[in-house]
Amino acid sequence: MTPVELSRTVLHAVRRAVDEGELAVAVPPERVVVAPPGPGGCGDYATNVALQLARPAGQPAPAVAELLRTRLIRTDGISDVVVTGPGFLNISLDGGADARLARLVRDILRAGPRYGHSDTLAGQTVELHAAHDVRAVVLMDAVARVLRSQGARPRLTCAGPPEDAWVRILGVPSDIPSDIPAGTGTGTEGPLRPVPAPADPTPLGRDAARWALLHPAPHDRPHIGDSLSEQHLAQREINPLFRVRYAHARTRALLRNAADLGFTPEPGPLTPEGDGPLTSEGDGPLTSEGDGPLTSEGDGPLTSEGDGPVTSDGDAQGLLPLLADHPRVLAATAAHRAPDRLARHLVAVADALAPLLPSVLPLGDEKPSAAHRARLALAEAAGTVLAGGLSLLGIDAPEHL
């Protein structure tokens, strides 16, 4: 059971309790957030939904939590539910960490770049209208791509026809109507008006320009035409786009190298039983060319250190929660019309992936093991998420960089 599936399961339990009169809540929540337990918690995931429902239900939070616990404990895929603190629900899933890891990786590889796509918004027509501004039009194009991934049918209009350079260089649609009145579909809303780019982004080329326009939040000024503009083209870690595309290219290279060594990815435990923690120490630094370390400049290093070691219980610290959270990020990006959320998520995935990469291939005379195949599968899954996310932003994910 993925975090998204668990969230839906808890939400279903809440709605059943409301429908059957056990919870007197006028408006049930639209979504339930599940996350790794905090201090004092236990199990695989925790949620504070009982605390949120306590006041509208007129019951103490522990009582609401206990009511939901009795429903959830009978659900397939859930092995235990414990109430802790003021009313947190702590949920344990069937199978250990290794089984959950394997399920997540298989789910991603099975879905491919469409991992995280859903039909949540199926049947909905969402009208998007952009000012006649390059950043607004690129933002609208990216939002439309993500909305389609969630099943919606976006309908795009613009205050004026897109400029030829926006279509030819930045890849925005050429057929965006500029003379159709808004308001004929569902989801009508105000025009997209992000802070305009201070200079023409097209000299950066499609990928760098789109990233420069989409990575900052719409209310933030993009770094184009100023002293930081050249960073968007830098082939080093000071450039977040480089880190994302480089991490993806590394996963593809690992798959090619593994094929040369005669083994393929297979989800499973990341470490042989009893071998202790799998760390990236001693395996050498990550490099962009294979002959020198990446620098430590910028907003987070892509190095062989980072978010912690891959531990012996098969949990790549930092990476697995991000991969599991990808469907939620896509849904939030669509709901808030905010591609910057997806862009920042991809940077986090790339940086969390870095500690795993040096340990994927066997070293020296070492023979490929089941752990190597599992690490390769996890790396491939992370690369798949990166490629799918970049595609939704309208940015290429090269296999060689």
C-alpha positions as CSV (number, residue, x, y, z in Angstrom):
1,M,0.0,0.0,0.0
2,T,1.5,3.3,-1.1
3,P,1.1,6.5,0.9
4,V,-1.5,7.8,-1.6
5,E,-3.5,4.5,-1.2
6,L,-3.2,4.7,2.6
7,S,-4.4,8.3,2.5
8,R,-7.4,7.3,0.5
9,T,-8.0,4.3,2.8
10,V,-8.1,6.6,5.9
11,L,-10.3,9.1,4.1
12,H,-12.7,6.3,3.2
13,A,-12.8,5.2,6.9
14,V,-13.6,8.8,7.9
15,R,-16.4,9.1,5.3
16,R,-17.9,5.8,6.3
17,A,-17.9,6.9,9.9
18,V,-19.7,10.1,8.9
19,D,-22.2,8.3,6.7
20,E,-23.1,5.8,9.4
21,G,-23.6,8.6,12.0
22,E,-20.6,7.8,14.2
23,L,-19.0,11.2,13.4
24,A,-21.2,14.2,13.3
25,V,-19.1,16.2,10.8
26,A,-21.0,18.5,8.4
27,V,-18.1,18.7,5.8
28,P,-15.7,15.7,5.8
29,P,-12.1,16.5,4.8
30,E,-11.3,16.3,1.1
31,R,-7.9,14.6,1.7
32,V,-6.0,13.1,4.6
33,V,-2.2,13.6,5.0
34,V,-0.1,10.6,6.0
35,A,3.6,11.0,6.8
36,P,6.3,9.1,8.7
37,P,5.7,9.1,12.4
38,G,7.2,11.9,14.5
39,P,8.9,11.6,17.9
40,G,6.9,9.4,20.1
41,G,5.1,7.7,17.2
42,C,5.4,4.2,15.8
43,G,4.6,2.2,12.8
44,D,5.1,3.1,9.1
45,Y,2.9,6.2,8.8
46,A,1.0,8.6,11.0
47,T,-1.9,11.0,10.5
48,N,-3.4,13.8,12.6
49,V,-6.9,13.5,11.0
50,A,-8.5,12.7,14.4
51,L,-7.2,16.0,15.8
52,Q,-8.6,17.8,12.8
53,L,-12.1,16.2,13.2
54,A,-12.3,16.5,17.0
55,R,-13.7,20.1,17.1
56,P,-16.3,19.8,14.3
57,A,-17.3,16.3,15.6
58,G,-17.7,17.6,19.2
59,Q,-15.6,14.7,20.6
60,P,-12.2,14.4,22.1
61,A,-9.5,13.7,19.6
62,P,-8.5,10.4,21.3
63,A,-12.1,9.2,21.0
64,V,-12.2,10.1,17.3
65,A,-8.9,8.4,16.8
66,E,-10.1,5.2,18.6
67,L,-13.2,5.2,16.4
68,L,-11.2,5.4,13.3
69,R,-8.6,2.8,14.6
70,T,-11.3,0.2,14.9
71,R,-12.2,0.7,11.3
72,L,-8.7,0.8,9.9
73,I,-7.5,-2.3,11.8
74,R,-9.9,-4.4,9.7
75,T,-8.6,-3.1,6.4
76,D,-6.5,-5.4,4.2
77,G,-2.9,-4.2,4.0
78,I,-2.9,-2.7,7.5
79,S,-1.4,-4.9,10.3
80,D,-1.7,-2.5,13.3
81,V,-3.0,0.9,14.3
82,V,-1.9,2.6,17.5
83,V,-3.2,5.9,19.0
84,T,-0.5,8.0,20.5
85,G,-0.2,11.5,22.1
86,P,-3.2,13.7,21.8
87,G,-4.8,11.6,19.1
88,F,-2.3,10.6,16.4
89,L,-3.1,7.5,14.4
90,N,0.1,5.4,13.9
91,I,-0.4,2.8,11.1
92,S,1.7,-0.2,10.4
93,L,1.4,-1.9,7.0
94,D,1.6,-5.6,6.2
95,G,5.1,-6.8,5.4
96,G,8.4,-5.3,6.6
97,A,10.4,-2.4,5.2
98,D,11.9,-4.6,2.5
99,A,8.5,-5.7,1.2
100,R,7.2,-2.1,1.1
101,L,10.4,-0.9,-0.7
102,A,9.9,-3.6,-3.3
103,R,6.3,-2.8,-3.8
104,L,7.0,0.9,-4.2
105,V,9.8,0.3,-6.7
106,R,7.7,-2.2,-8.7
107,D,4.8,0.3,-8.8
108,I,7.1,3.0,-10.2
109,L,8.7,0.7,-12.8
110,R,5.3,-0.7,-13.8
111,A,3.9,2.8,-14.4
112,G,7.0,4.2,-15.9
113,P,7.0,8.0,-16.5
114,R,3.3,8.0,-15.8
115,Y,3.9,7.1,-12.1
116,G,1.7,9.5,-10.1
117,H,-0.8,10.1,-12.9
118,S,-4.4,9.6,-11.9
119,D,-7.9,10.1,-13.0
120,T,-8.8,12.2,-10.0
121,L,-9.9,15.1,-12.2
122,A,-11.4,12.9,-14.9
123,G,-14.3,14.6,-16.6
124,Q,-13.4,18.1,-15.4
125,T,-12.8,20.9,-17.8
126,V,-10.4,23.5,-16.3
127,E,-10.1,26.8,-17.9
128,L,-6.7,28.5,-17.8
129,H,-6.2,32.0,-19.1
130,A,-2.8,33.7,-19.3
131,A,-1.7,37.3,-19.7
132,H,0.2,37.9,-22.9
133,D,3.6,37.4,-21.2
134,V,6.2,34.7,-21.8
135,R,6.3,33.5,-18.2
136,A,2.6,33.4,-17.9
137,V,2.2,31.4,-21.1
138,V,5.0,28.9,-20.1
139,L,3.4,28.6,-16.7
140,M,0.0,27.9,-18.2
141,D,1.5,25.3,-20.5
142,A,3.2,23.4,-17.6
143,V,0.0,23.6,-15.4
144,A,-2.0,22.2,-18.3
145,R,0.4,19.3,-18.7
146,V,0.1,18.4,-15.0
147,L,-3.7,18.8,-15.0
148,R,-3.8,16.3,-17.9
149,S,-1.8,13.9,-15.8
150,Q,-4.6,14.0,-13.3
151,G,-7.3,13.3,-15.8
152,A,-8.5,16.9,-16.4
153,R,-9.2,18.6,-19.7
154,P,-7.5,22.0,-19.6
155,R,-8.8,24.7,-21.9
156,L,-6.2,27.3,-22.6
157,T,-6.7,30.9,-23.7
158,C,-4.3,33.8,-23.8
159,A,-4.7,37.6,-23.9
160,G,-2.9,37.6,-27.2
161,P,-1.5,35.1,-29.7
162,P,1.8,33.5,-28.4
163,E,4.9,35.0,-29.9
164,D,6.7,32.9,-32.6
165,A,9.8,32.6,-30.4
166,W,7.7,31.3,-27.5
167,V,6.4,28.5,-29.7
168,R,9.5,27.8,-31.7
169,I,12.1,27.9,-28.8
170,L,10.1,27.4,-25.6
171,G,7.7,24.8,-26.9
172,V,4.4,26.4,-25.9
173,P,1.4,25.4,-28.1
174,S,0.9,27.5,-31.2
175,D,-2.9,27.1,-31.2
176,I,-3.8,28.8,-27.9
177,P,-6.9,30.8,-28.7
178,S,-6.8,34.5,-27.8
179,D,-10.4,35.5,-28.6
180,I,-12.6,32.9,-26.9
181,P,-14.4,34.2,-23.8
182,A,-13.7,32.4,-20.6
183,G,-16.4,31.0,-18.3
184,T,-17.9,28.2,-20.4
185,G,-16.3,25.3,-18.5
186,T,-15.8,24.2,-15.0
187,G,-13.0,25.3,-12.8
188,T,-13.0,28.9,-14.3
189,E,-10.6,31.1,-12.4
190,G,-8.6,34.3,-12.7
191,P,-5.8,34.7,-15.3
192,L,-2.3,33.4,-14.5
193,R,-0.2,36.5,-13.8
194,P,3.2,35.4,-12.4
195,V,5.9,38.0,-11.8
196,P,7.1,38.7,-15.3
197,A,10.6,37.7,-16.4
198,P,12.9,40.7,-16.3
199,A,14.5,39.8,-19.7
200,D,13.9,37.6,-22.7
201,P,14.5,34.0,-21.6
202,T,14.7,32.5,-25.1
203,P,18.5,32.9,-25.5
204,L,18.8,30.3,-22.7
205,G,17.2,27.7,-25.0
206,R,14.1,25.6,-24.3
207,D,15.1,23.5,-21.3
208,A,17.1,26.1,-19.3
209,A,14.5,28.9,-20.1
210,R,11.5,26.8,-19.0
211,W,13.3,25.8,-15.8
212,A,14.3,29.4,-15.1
213,L,10.7,30.4,-15.5
214,L,9.1,27.5,-13.6
215,H,11.4,26.7,-10.7
216,P,10.8,30.0,-8.8
217,A,7.3,30.3,-7.3
218,P,5.0,32.5,-9.5
219,H,5.3,35.4,-7.0
220,D,9.1,35.3,-7.1
221,R,11.2,37.1,-9.7
222,P,13.1,34.7,-12.0
223,H,16.8,35.1,-12.4
224,I,17.0,36.0,-16.1
225,G,19.1,38.8,-17.5
226,D,20.9,39.4,-14.2
227,S,24.2,38.2,-12.7
228,L,22.7,34.8,-11.8
229,S,21.3,34.1,-15.3
230,E,24.3,32.2,-16.5
231,Q,23.8,29.7,-13.7
232,H,20.9,28.2,-15.7
233,L,23.4,26.9,-18.3
234,A,26.1,25.9,-15.8
235,Q,27.1,22.2,-16.1
236,R,27.8,21.9,-12.3
237,E,25.8,21.5,-9.2
238,I,25.3,25.2,-8.6
239,N,22.5,24.7,-11.2
240,P,19.5,22.7,-9.8
241,L,18.4,21.7,-13.3
242,F,21.9,20.2,-14.0
243,R,21.6,18.2,-10.7
244,V,18.2,16.8,-11.7
245,R,19.2,15.9,-15.3
246,Y,22.6,14.6,-14.2
247,A,21.1,12.3,-11.6
248,H,18.7,11.0,-14.3
249,A,21.6,10.5,-16.7
250,R,23.6,8.6,-14.0
251,T,20.7,6.2,-13.5
252,R,20.6,5.4,-17.2
253,A,24.4,5.0,-17.3
254,L,24.1,2.5,-14.4
255,L,21.6,0.5,-16.3
256,R,23.9,0.3,-19.3
257,N,26.9,-0.6,-17.2
258,A,24.9,-3.3,-15.3
259,A,23.8,-4.8,-18.6
260,D,27.5,-5.0,-19.6
261,L,28.2,-6.8,-16.3
262,G,25.3,-9.2,-17.0
263,F,22.7,-8.2,-14.4
264,T,19.4,-6.4,-14.4
265,P,17.3,-4.5,-11.9
266,E,15.1,-6.5,-9.5
267,P,13.3,-4.9,-6.5
268,G,14.3,-6.3,-3.1
269,P,16.3,-5.6,0.0
270,L,19.1,-3.1,-0.6
271,T,21.7,-4.9,1.6
272,P,22.5,-8.6,2.2
273,E,21.2,-9.7,5.5
274,G,23.7,-9.1,8.2
275,D,26.0,-6.9,6.2
276,G,25.3,-3.8,8.2
277,P,24.6,-0.4,6.7
278,L,25.3,0.3,3.1
279,T,27.1,3.6,3.0
280,S,28.6,5.6,0.2
281,E,32.0,6.1,1.9
282,G,35.0,4.9,0.1
283,D,33.3,4.6,-3.3
284,G,34.7,7.9,-4.7
285,P,32.9,11.1,-5.4
286,L,30.2,11.7,-8.0
287,T,31.5,13.5,-11.0
288,S,30.1,15.1,-14.1
289,E,32.7,13.6,-16.4
290,G,34.0,10.7,-14.4
291,D,37.3,12.5,-13.7
292,G,36.7,15.0,-11.0
293,P,34.4,15.9,-8.1
294,L,31.4,18.1,-8.4
295,T,31.7,21.4,-6.5
296,S,29.9,22.2,-3.2
297,E,28.5,25.5,-4.4
298,G,24.8,26.2,-4.8
299,D,21.8,25.2,-2.8
300,G,22.6,21.6,-1.9
301,P,25.4,19.3,-3.0
302,L,25.1,16.4,-5.3
303,T,27.7,14.3,-3.6
304,S,28.1,10.8,-2.3
305,E,27.2,12.1,1.2
306,G,23.9,14.0,1.6
307,D,20.8,12.6,3.2
308,G,22.3,9.7,5.1
309,P,23.3,6.2,4.3
310,V,21.3,3.4,2.9
311,T,20.5,1.4,5.9
312,S,20.5,-2.4,6.4
313,D,16.7,-2.5,6.7
314,G,16.4,-1.6,3.1
315,D,15.4,2.0,3.6
316,A,17.2,4.6,1.5
317,Q,16.9,7.5,3.9
318,G,15.4,10.6,2.3
319,L,14.8,9.0,-1.1
320,L,12.0,6.5,-0.5
321,P,9.6,9.0,1.1
322,L,10.2,11.4,-1.8
323,L,9.4,8.7,-4.4
324,A,6.3,7.6,-2.5
325,D,5.2,11.3,-2.2
326,H,5.4,11.9,-6.0
327,P,1.7,11.3,-6.7
328,R,0.7,13.7,-3.9
329,V,3.1,16.3,-5.3
330,L,1.6,16.0,-8.8
331,A,-1.9,16.4,-7.3
332,A,-0.9,19.5,-5.3
333,T,0.9,21.0,-8.3
334,A,-2.4,20.6,-10.3
335,A,-4.6,21.9,-7.5
336,H,-2.5,25.0,-6.8
337,R,-1.4,25.7,-10.4
338,A,2.1,25.7,-9.1
339,P,4.8,23.9,-11.2
340,D,7.4,25.2,-8.9
341,R,6.3,22.5,-6.4
342,L,7.1,19.8,-8.9
343,A,10.4,21.4,-9.8
344,R,11.6,21.7,-6.2
345,H,10.4,18.1,-5.6
346,L,12.6,16.9,-8.5
347,V,15.6,18.7,-7.0
348,A,15.0,17.0,-3.7
349,V,14.7,13.5,-5.4
350,A,18.0,14.1,-7.3
351,D,19.9,15.2,-4.2
352,A,18.5,12.2,-2.1
353,L,19.4,9.8,-4.9
354,A,23.1,10.8,-4.8
355,P,24.1,8.7,-1.8
356,L,22.8,5.5,-3.5
357,L,24.6,5.8,-6.8
358,P,28.2,4.9,-5.9
359,S,27.0,1.6,-4.4
360,V,24.9,0.3,-7.2
361,L,27.6,-1.5,-9.2
362,P,29.9,-4.2,-7.8
363,L,33.5,-3.0,-7.1
364,G,36.6,-4.8,-8.2
365,D,36.2,-8.6,-8.2
366,E,32.9,-8.4,-6.4
367,K,30.1,-10.4,-8.1
368,P,26.7,-8.8,-8.7
369,S,24.3,-9.8,-5.9
370,A,20.6,-9.5,-5.1
371,A,21.4,-6.3,-3.2
372,H,23.1,-4.8,-6.3
373,R,20.0,-5.7,-8.4
374,A,17.8,-4.1,-5.8
375,R,19.9,-0.9,-5.7
376,L,19.8,-0.8,-9.5
377,A,16.0,-1.1,-9.4
378,L,15.7,1.7,-6.9
379,A,18.0,3.9,-8.9
380,E,16.0,3.2,-12.1
381,A,12.8,4.0,-10.2
382,A,14.2,7.4,-9.1
383,G,15.4,8.1,-12.6
384,T,11.9,7.3,-13.9
385,V,10.4,9.8,-11.5
386,L,12.9,12.5,-12.6
387,A,12.2,11.8,-16.3
388,G,8.4,11.9,-15.8
389,G,8.5,15.1,-13.8
390,L,10.8,16.9,-16.2
391,S,8.5,15.8,-19.1
392,L,5.5,17.4,-17.3
393,L,7.5,20.6,-17.1
394,G,8.2,20.4,-20.8
395,I,11.9,19.7,-20.2
396,D,14.0,17.0,-21.8
397,A,15.6,14.3,-19.7
398,P,18.7,13.2,-21.6
399,E,20.2,9.7,-21.2
400,H,23.7,11.1,-21.7
401,L,24.9,14.3,-20.1
